[in-house]
């Protein structure tokens, strides 16, 4: 029973970390695109 609980907790933590990385990457790409748009508008 304890082994199953530990495996389940590890899976939940790993899922949370991986989804966080994808979200952070998406925000970074959006900011990069916004910077490009501002640079093009200023030129």
HELIX and SHEET records of a PDB file:
HELIX    1   1 UNK A    2  UNK A   42  1                                  41    
END                                                                             
